Amino acid sequence: MPNTLYYGDNLPILRQHVADESVDLVYLDPPFNSNRSYNVLFKDEGGQESAAQIEAFADAWHWDAVAERTYQELVTEAPAHVGQMIGALRQFIGSNQMMAYLVMMAARLVELHRVLKETGSLYLHCDPTASHYLKVLMDAVFGATTFLNEIIWYYRGAGVPHDARAHRHDVLLHYAKSAGKQYFDPDPIRRPYAQATTERFSHYIGNVRGGRDFGVQKLNPKGKHPDDVIIDIQPIAPSARARLGYPTQKPEELLTEVIAASSREGDIVLDPFCGCGTAIVVAERLKRRWIGIDITHLAISLIRYRLESSFPGIQFETVGEPEDLGSARQLAQDDPYQFQWWALSLLRAKPLGGQVGSKKGKKGADRGIDGVINFIDDASGKPKRVLVQVKGGGVKSGDIRDLHGVIDREQAAIGVFVTLEPPSGPMKTEAVSAGFYHSPGWNQDYPRLQILTIAELLAGAKVAMPPAHGTFREAPRAQQEDGQQMELGM
């Protein structure tokens, strides 16, 4: 199976594309933001919507017709103990976003259990707000005897509540597919022994129990066996170079803990909520095969750029994105914001406005701007901008005049109008009237206002501009086994 990124809902993708017992390790960090108020999650969905909704969460998990249908499927078609547990949870929790979350998670956990090999295991990353519910679900789906660890990831952080202790940890629930059969090698993630321990074992220590001498006690030369509390890995700082602008991004060191110990080289690692792709990048670096799934084109685009920056020449498949004009039209009709993010990815433009997990996209703070491409083309090092606007419906010459005004107002170098429909003659004339941008560094003129159709972009057309710099923050270069950095070749 080639390394593959899938765009779409992970439930049908798992059912249609991932075979039984074909995956060695699953890591999932489903959307659940512990930094917001959770009152809304327990509000009856028949009541008035709260203004404090969690946008990314709410778009993914509502008690709606889909949740009700999934609930019915679990009760009637899932293993009896799973259906009984879901029924009991609904009686206790009610029909709200929290229950919708648990129903949707239960359906996906059933599929993830199916795709795991007998020697495989699963790590479910969550926070203490939902970990107790999810552990009950995991016991029902995987069986209580397959529970291995509740791993605590402790980290530093800002902010202290006035009425409780500060929240400073996440939870990783680790379950085996079959009790006692899971692959686990502690050696890659051992830690150095404490100095006091090393000093204590620097001389003879007898091991006599019940009158029997078991010989000399020795420390493992590879280090201390890992335990279920991780305290030496911190979240990525907002200003860190590794930060890619994704709110739930996890540090690569944390995913190395998971993947290095619970899989071998060549094994298949699956992340069904892959976000900005940290698990995928770590799997690639550790020479594992991988499958990544996400429901936003923004995430798929970011992962693709991250992989290409970190591993020059990497080969992988992307499934589910439009490949022709017909499928692009369908995406624009089904979900205009996903179409917008996908279209921006064709230009490698950074999206502006909206939320990663939300369908409530909106124009950027500069009004009329959907995306931006940054570049530097003179000795001052000052970033310059290409502003991008995407249209999936009918277009007219007034749209070009409006974008021309935005370019002037924002003092941008170039504007690009991306359209699903072919531009009219007056639109082309209006674009030409915007003149040219002269690049001092390249001593070259570029059309100041450009129109690109989706058909042209699918055929390989590019923005006429100086070489881009920093469309997304580049991911750190991958390290070779000898510790030397690989050149990006960009």
N, C-alpha and C positions, 0 to 999 in steps of 0.2 A: 504494500500500500504506500503510495507516495505521500509526502508531507502535504497536508491540505488545509486551507482556510475555507470555512463555509460561512456564507452570509445567510442569516435567517433565524427563525425560531428553532432553538435546539431540540425541541421535542420531536417534530416531524423529521428533522435531519437525523437524529439518532435512530429513529425507527426505519428510515428509508436507506440510510447510507452506512451505518456502522453495524457490522455483523456480530452475532453472538460470540462471546468469549474471544474477542479479538484485541482487547486493550489490556495493557499491563498495569497502568497507573492512571487514576483520575484525580485531578485537582480542580476544585471549583470554588469560586468566590462570588456567589450570586449577589445581585444588587440588593443591598440592605444598608442604608446609611445610618450609622449610629450617632451621627453628630446633629441630628434634628430631633424635634419633638415626635414622640410616637403616639400621642393621643389620637391622632387621626386614624391610625391603623385599627383601632378598636371601635371606631364610630360606625354605626349601622349604615350601610351604603344606601338604604332607602331614605335617609335623612338628607338635610342640606349639606352640600360640600363645604369643607372647612377652607378658609383662606390660607391656612398653614400647611397645605398638602405638601408632601414630599414629592417633588415633580418627577424625578427619575424613577422613584419607586412606584408612584401612582400610575405611571404610564405602563409599567410592566405588570403590576398586580392589582386588579380590581375584582370585587365580587360582581361579576357580570355573567352574561350568558355562557361565555367560554369557561369561566371558573365553575359555574353550575354544571355544565356538561362534563367537564373533567372530573368533578366530584362524583357524578353519577357513574362514570366509567370506572373510577377507582373502587367504588362500593360494589359494583356488579361484576367487574372483570379482573381486577387485581387479585393477588392472593388473599384469601379470606382474612388473615390477620391484619393485612394492610387496610383493607376496606373497613374492618371493625375499628381500627385505630383512628382512621380519618373520620368515621361517623361519630366517635366519642369526642374527638377534638372539636367538631362542629357544634355539638351540643354544649360544650363548655365555652367555646370562644364566640360562637355566633357567626353570622354571615357578614364579614367585613374584610378589610384589606389584609389583615394578618392571616385570616383563614384562607383568603385567596392565595396568599404567598405560600402557605403550607400545602395547599392542594396542588398548586403548580409545582412546588418542589417535590412532593411525593410522586407525582407522575414522572418527573425526570429522574428521581432516584431509582425508581423501578427499572427504567431503561438503562441507567448507568450500571446497576447491578447485573443486568442481562449481558452487557457488552464486556464486562470484566472477565479476564481469565481466572481460573481456579487459584492461580498463584498471585493474583492482582490485589490491589488495595485502593482505597479511596480516601482522600483528605478533603473534608468540607470546611472551608474557612468561613467563619461567621463571627458575630459579636455577642456579648452576653445577653442582649435584649431578646435574641431569638434562639440562642444555642440550646436551651433546655427543650424547647419544642422540637428543634431539628434532631436532637439526640433521641427523642422518643420516636420520631419518624425513622431514623436510621436503625434503631432497634427493631422496628416493625419490618422494614424492608430487608435489612441485611441479617438480622438476628442478633440478639443481645450477646451471644457467645462470640461473635466476630469482632466485638469492640476491642480495640487495641490501646488507644490513648486519647485522652483529652489534653491536647498540647496547648499550653498557655504561652502566647507571644507577648511578653511584657515590653513596653517601650515608654520613653519619656514623651512629654507633650505639654503644650500650653493650656491654660484655662483651668480654673478650679471652681467647682460648684460651691455655693454658700451653704447648702443644706445636706451635703453627702460627701463621701470620699471621691476623689478624682477617678475618672475612668482611664485606665492605663493598660488595657490588654485586649487582645483578640483571642478567639478560640479556634483551634483546628481539631476537628473530630476525625480520628483515624480508625477506619474499619477495614477488615479483610473481607475478601469475597468468600473464602472458606477458612474457618478457624484453624490456625496452626499451619496453613499451607502458604501463607503470604511470603513474598520475597522481602527480606530486609537485611541490609548490610550496614552496620553502624560505623564501620571504619572510615568512610569518606567524611563523616561529620563529627568525629570525635573532637573533644576539646582538650587543651593541656590541663594536667592536674594542677590543683592549687599548690602554691609553694609549700604550705604546711604539710600537705600530703606527700609531696616529693621528698621533703626533708625527713619525714617519719619513716619512709620506706628506703632511705639511703643506707640503713644498716639492717642487720638481721632482725626479722620479726617472726617469731614463732607462731604457728597456727595449730595449737593443741586444743582439741575439743573432745570431751568425754574420755580423756585419757589417751586419745589417739593423736599422733603427730602427723599432720597433713603436709608438712614440709614448709619450705620458705615461701612467704607471701611476696609476690612481685607485682609491680605495676605493668599494665599493658604498654609496650613501647610506642604504640600508635596514639595513646591518649585515653582520656576518660570516656566511658560509655555515655552517649547522649541521654539526657533525661527529658521529662515532659514539660520543662519550663525553659524557654529561650529568652535570654536577657541581654545578649550581646549584639543583637541586630536591631537597628533603629529605623523608623520610617524615613522615607526620602525627604530631605528638607525642601521647602518650596523653592529655594534659590539654587538647588543642586543641579549640576549639569545633567544628571541622570533623569531629572524630572521632565516628563514629556507632556505635561499639561493635562493628564488624565486624573480625575479626583481620587479614584480608588487605587492608584498605582501602588503595587507592593515592591519592596526591594528585591533585587535578584538574589541576594544572599539568603533570603527566607525561602524562596523557591528552590534554591540549591539544596537546602536542608531536606526538602521533600523529595525531590527528584533523584538526587545522588544516592540516598539511602534506600529508596523503595523501587528502584528500577535499574536495569543493566544497560550497557551500550547496545543499541539496536532495538530496545524495547519501544513500545508505542505508548506515548503519553497523551492523554486527552484532557483538554480544558474546554468545557461547554459554555463558559461565560468568559471568554478570553480577554475582553476589554482591550487594554493597550498591549497585551501579548507578552507579559513578563514570563509566564510559564512556558510559552512557546520558544522564546529567545533562550531561556536557560536549557530547555530540552535540546535545542539545536546545538548549543555550546557543549553540552555533555554527550553529544553524539547519540541522542535518542531520536527515534521517529516521532511524529506528532500530528495531532488533529486539533484544530482550533475552530470554535464556533462563536459567532456573535451576531446580535440582531440589528446592529447599526453599521451602515456603510462607513461612518466616521471611524469606528474601531477597526474595521477590516483594512481601511486605507492606512491608518496609523501603523498597524502591525506590519503591513507590507513594506512601508518605508523603513520601519525599524529593522526588519530582517535584512533588507537590501543594504542598509547602511552598516549594519554590524557584521554581515557575512557576504562580502562582495562575490557575485557569481552564484549565489544560492538559487536553487531550483525548487519550486513548489507550485501546487495548483491552487487556484481560487475558484470556488464553485458558488453560484448563486447571484453573481453580479451580472448586470446586462452585458450582453456580448454583441447585440445588434440594435438597430433603430427600433424595431418592434418591441423588444423587451425593455428598452429605455422608455418608450411611450407608456408601457404598462406600469412601470415603476412610478413614473410621474403621475399617472392616474391614481394608483393605489396609495401612494404616500409622497406628497410633494417635498417634504423635508428630507426624506431618505434620498429622493432623486437629487435634491440640491447638494447633499453631502457627497453623493456618488459623482456627480458632475464636477464638483470642485476637486475630487481626487484625481480626475483625468488630467488636471492641470498642476497637481500637487500644490494646490492653494490651501492655506490654513483657513478653516471655517471661522466665521464670526457670528456671535449671537446664539441663543438657544442653549440647551443642555445636552450633554452626550446621550443620556438615556431618555430624552424627552422628544415627543413629537411637537412640542410647543416651540418650534424654532421661530426666530424672529430676526429682523434685520439687526446688524451690528449697531454699536453705539453711534457710529458715524452716519446712520440712516442711508439706506440704499446700497449697502455693501454686504455681500454674502461671504466673500472670502478675500484673502490678501496673499500676495507673494512678495517677499522681501528680497532685495538685492543690494549690493554695494558695487559701485562702478567708478569711484574716484578715491584719491589719496586721503580724503578727510575721514573715510570710514563710516560716514553717516548713512544709515539705512534709507533706502528709497523703496517706494511701494508700487506694486501693480494691484489695482482694485478690481475685483471680479464680481459681476452680477450674473445670476442664473435665472433663466425664464423657461418654464416648462409648458406654458400655454401660448396663447396668441400674442404676437409682438407687433410693434408699430414704430414709426420713426420717432414718435415722442419719447419712447423708452431710451433711444440713443441720445436724444437731447438731454434727458434727465441725467443719464450717466455722465455725459460731458460736463454738466453742472457739478456733479459730485466730484469729479476729478479736479476741477478748478477749485472748488471749495476746500477740498482736503489737500490741495497742493501735491497730488500724486503724480508720478511720472507717466504712468500708462493706465488705461482702463480696458477691461476685457468684458465683452457682453457674450455670454454663452446661451445659446438658444436651441431648443428642440426643433423649432420650426425654421424653415429657410427664411433668411432676411429678404425684405423687399428692396427694390431699387432706391427708394427714398431713404431707407435705413443705411444703405451702403454710402450714399451721398453724404448723409449727415455724419457718418463716421470719418470719411475722408476730410471733411471740413475741419476736424479737430487738429489737423496738422501732424507734426512729428515731435518725438522726444529725442534729443541728441545726447548720446552717452559720451561723457568726456573721457572715460577710461578706455572705451573701445572705439572712440571716434567714429561712431556709426549712428545713423538715424533709424528710429523705430516708429511705426505708426502709433500715434498717441491714443487712439481709440480703435480697438480691434473687435471684429465680430467673428466668433467661432461657433459653428454648429456642432451638435452632438455627433452627427454623421462624420464630420471632419475629424473630430477628436478620436472617434473610434477607429478611424483610418490612420491615426498617428500624427495628426496636426499638432503643432506646438504654438505657444505664445511667442511672438517675435519680441525678444527682450534680451538685455544682458544676462549672463549666467546667474541663475538664482542662488541665493545664499540664505539658509535658515528658514525654508518654508515651514518645516517642523524642526524643533530642536533635534539635532542628530543624536541617535543613541550612541553610547560609548562603543568604541571599536571592540570587537571580540578579541579575546586573548588566546593566543596559541598555547599549546601545551608547554612550550619552553618559556612561557611568560612574556614573549615579545608581542607587541601590538601588530595586528594585521593592518595594512594600508587600505584605506577606503577606496582608492582609485576613483575619486570623484573630482 
